[in-house]
Amino acid sequence: MPRQCYYEPVLRTPLLVLSSLAVLGTVSAQDAPAPQKPAELDVVYGQSTDGKLKVAARLIQQKWDPSDPRPTCKVFHQVYAPDGTLLTKGLGGQFEHHRGLFVGWNRTLCNGKSFDFWHCNRGERQTFGGTVSPSLLSMGKLAQVAFLHWVAPDGEAVIHELRGLEVVAHEEQQYVLHMRVQCRALASDVQLTGDPQHAGQQFRALQQFAEKGAKPVLYLRPPGAKKHGNDVWTKCDWIAGVLRLPVATYTVLRIESPHNPGKTRWSTRPYGRFGATRTVKIPKGEATRIDQIYVIAKGARDGMWCAHQAAKWREWQGMAPDKQKKRNVQKGGE
């Protein structure tokens, strides 16, 4: 089992069947087949010294409760180092809506309305609909693919999301985590937009990096990275955060797929929230797909190591578009 810095309960919410999902919006047979087995909460790989599978990430979800919205409004993943150390923040702490590996745009535009699926302060929520076949995202058979509803305050689903994670390579001191997010617009066209500090797919390190006197997360970027102020960066294929914990130091390298839509804008904070966003327009009934690679390594790695990993994994065919499928998503400008 992974070594955790604090206990975080995981509620095993029963999977929803299609008849239950229908009340949240039109359910596509492509996106929402009836789950065949209980949800697997852990993304696993390799074997530890005791012969058990190692845990790379753990799905955290609770059934939506309008009387207790803060802990139940988001689905996210906790991330663990190769030695089992927990690296990400869960509930609570500074900016409590930042949780683990998470996804959301603070300006999700639909039917003339704007919804905030980053903060989820006005009744917006991401609800868990079970796990589905990895083949729906063209991922490996051991991938975990969660089916999520992005629900507006009035109870209508705006987006159906498939969120997939899989470990695609591993060594004793590091592993490579592939994350694929697919968002499908339901009742109308949707535009995903927002500022780099409050939109996209991002990583949030442990709360201890936000405490007074804590060592800040150190960031590595490509030599050509362009700074825009307020911790916003462009012209980056990758950014790495170096997490200096009392027990050890770890490097979290985030690599952007060259096939992702839109222009990539990054945001990096000293307390360990970092990631990238883009503006994307999704026509009604269609979907956009976004890929990231995370290389999680023990030790403080340098820029040369990061550049080598990025060059290697940006060429990985697992992030290439499906050649048989029509690419019908428009690339949004800024």
N, C-alpha and C positions, 0 to 999 in steps of 0.2 A: 504494500500500500504506500502511496506517496506520503512524504513527511509534510505535515501542514503546520503553518504558523498559528493558526487558530481554527476552531471548529466551525464549520459552516454546514448546516443541515441541508440535505437535498431531499425534497419531497418527490416521491415517485407517483406523479399524477397519472391516473389511468389514461390510456390512449383514447382519443375521440374517434368514433366511427363516423363514416361519411354523413349519416343522417344528422349527427350533431354539428358537423362542420358546415353544413349547408346554411345554417342560420347566420353564419358570419360572412357569407358572400358566396358567389358562384364557385363551386369546386371543380377544378379541371381534372379530368381523369389522368392527364399526363402528370400533373403536379401532386395529386392527392390520392393515390391508390390506397385501399384499405391496408393499414399496417398488419403484418403477418405475425409479429412477435412483440413482446414488451420492449420499450425503448432501452437501448444500451447507453448508459450514462457516460462511460469512459471511452476515450480514444486511446488505444493501446498499441504496443509494439514490443518486439524483442523479448528478453527475459532478464529478470533481476537475479542476484546471486542465490535467492531462495527458490528459483525456478518459476516464479510468477511473472506474468506479463507486466511490463512497465506501463505507467500511465503518463501520457503526454498532456492530455486535456480532459476536463470533466464538465459535462453539460449541467448547468444550474438553471432550474426552472421551477416556478410555483404556479399553481392555478390562480388565475386572475381573481382578485377579491376587491370589489369597489370600495369596501369599507376599510381596506388596508392596501392602498394602491402602490406605495413605494416599493415594497419587496416583491410585488407580484406583477409589475408592469413590464419587465424585461426578461429576455432569455440571453444567457451569455455562457462563456466557457472559462473556467479556471485553467491556468497553464502551469505545468510543473517542469522543473529542470531535469536533466538526465539522472541526477542523483535523488530525485523525488522531492526536492525543495519547492514549496509553493512560491510562485513568482508574481502572482496577480492579486489585486484587491477584489473583494466581493462587496457585500452590502455595507453601508455606512461609510464613515470617513469623510475626508474632504472631497467635495463633488461626488456625492454618493451615487449619482447616476452613472458614473464611470465604473464599469465592472468587467474585469477580465478582458477577454477578447469579445468585443461587442460591435454592433452595427446599428446605425441610425443616421437620419438626416434631420436637422432642425427645421428645414423648410421643405416639406414634402407637399407639392402642389397638385391638387386634384379638384376638378369641377369648380374652379374659382375659389377654393378654400386652401388654407395653409395649415398643415399638421406638423407637430413637433415630435418626431419619433426618436429624438436624442434625449431630451429631458423627460418626456412623457409626464408633464405636469398638469395637463388639462383633460385627462381621461384617455389619452392615447395609450395604447399598449401593444406589446408583442406577445401573442399567446402561442403556446406549444400544442401542436396537433399530432405529435408522434414522430417516429422515425420511418423513413421510406427507403426504397431500394437505391443503393449508390449508383446504379445504372442510369437513373434519371438525371444525374449530373455528370455522367461519363467518368466516374471515379472508380477506384479500385474496390474490390469486394469487401475489404476490411474497413472501408470508410464509414464514418457515421454521418448520416444526412438527416437533419431535423427539418420538419415541415412547420412553418410559422405563419401566423396571420398578423398583419399589421392592421389594427382595428382603430377606427376613429372614435371620438367621444360618443357619437350617436349609436355605436355598436355595429356599424357597417365596415366590412373589411375593405381596405384600399389596395393592399398588396398581399400576394401570397409569396412567401420567401422559402427557398430551399437553401439551407446552410450546411455545407459539407466540410468535414475535417478528416484528414488521413495523414499518417506518417509514411513518407515515401522513401526515406533512407535513414539509417541510424548507425552510430558508432558508440563506443563506450562513453565518450565525452560530449557528444552532441547528437541531435536528431533534426530531421527536416520535416516540418509540418506544412502541408498544403491546405489552404483554406479557399473554398469556392462559394460565392454568394450569388444566387440567382433570384431576382425580383421580377414578378409578373404583375402588370397592371390589370386591375379587374374591371370595374364598371366604367372607367373612362381613362383618358390619357393621364399619365403621372409624370411629374418632373421632380427628380431628386436633386436638391441643391442646398446651399448653406455655406457658412464660412468654415475655414479649415479647422478651427478650434471646436466646432460643434457639428461635425458631419463626417460621414464615411465609415470606414472600418478601422478601428483603433485598438490599441493595447494600453491597459492601465496597470502599472506596477503596484506593488504593495503599498498600503497606507503609510508605512514607516518612512517612505521617501518624502512624504509631505509634512512630517513632523518637524518642529522647530529644532534647528541644529543638525538635521540629518544631512548625510552626504548626498548631493543631488545626483540624478542619473546623468551620466556623461554620454554625449552623442557623437557618432562618427558619420560623416557624409562623404559623397564623392567629391573630388577636387573641384569639379565644375558646378557644384550646387550654388544656387542663387538665393540670397537672403532678402526677404521683403519686409522685415520688421515684425514685431509681435510673434516671434518664433515661427513664422511662415517661410517655407522654402519651396522652390521649384527646381527644375532641371536635375532631379534626383531619380535614379532607378532604384535606389535603396537608401535606407537609414538604419543605423544600429544604435541601440541603447545599452550601455554598460551599467549593470546593476551591482553596486558594491554593498553586499549584505555582511553582517558580522560573521556569518558562518563561511562564506565564500563569495567570489565574484562570478557573475554570469553575464553573457552577452546574448542579447535578443536582436537578431538581424531580420529586418523586414524587407522583402524584395517584391517589387511591383511587376506584374506580368506586362510584357510589351503589347499584349492584345486587349488590354482593358480599354473601355470607351472613355472619351473625354480627356481633358487635360488634368494631370495629377498635381495636386497641391498638398503639401505636407505641413503638419504642425507638430512641434516637439516642446514639451514642458519639462522643467527640471524635476518635478515630482513624479515623472514617469508615465504621463499620458502622451502617447505619440502614435501617429498613423497618417493616413492620406485620404483625401476626398476628391470628388469630381462632380460635375454637373452632368446629369444624364436624363434624356427624355425617353420615356417608355410609352409607345402607343398602346391603346386599349387592347387587351388580350395578348400582348406580346411581352417578351422578357428580355432583361439585360443580365449579363453574367460578368462577374468580377473575380479575379484570382489574385491571391497573395501567397508568397512563400515565407515562412518563418524558420530561420535556423536558430535553434536554441542550444547554446554551448556553455560548458563550464569554463571559467577563466575569462580574463580580459583579452579579447581579440583585437587586432589592429586593423587599420584601413585596408592594408594589402590583402589580408585574409577576407575581409568583407567583399572587396572588389572581385576577388577570385570566386567566392561563393555566388555572388550575384551574376557574374558572367556565365557561370555554369548553369544555374537554375533558371535564368531567363530564357535559355535555349531548350529547356526541358519540354519534351513533346506533350507531357501531361497537362500543360497550360495552353496548348494550341487549340484554336477553335475547331469544333466538330465540322469536318469538311462536308459531311452529308447534310448538315442543317443550314437552312437559309439564315444568314445574319441580317436580321431585320430591325435592329435597334439603332436609332439615330444617335450620333455623337453630339452631346450638348456643348455649346460654347459657354463662355463666362462673361 
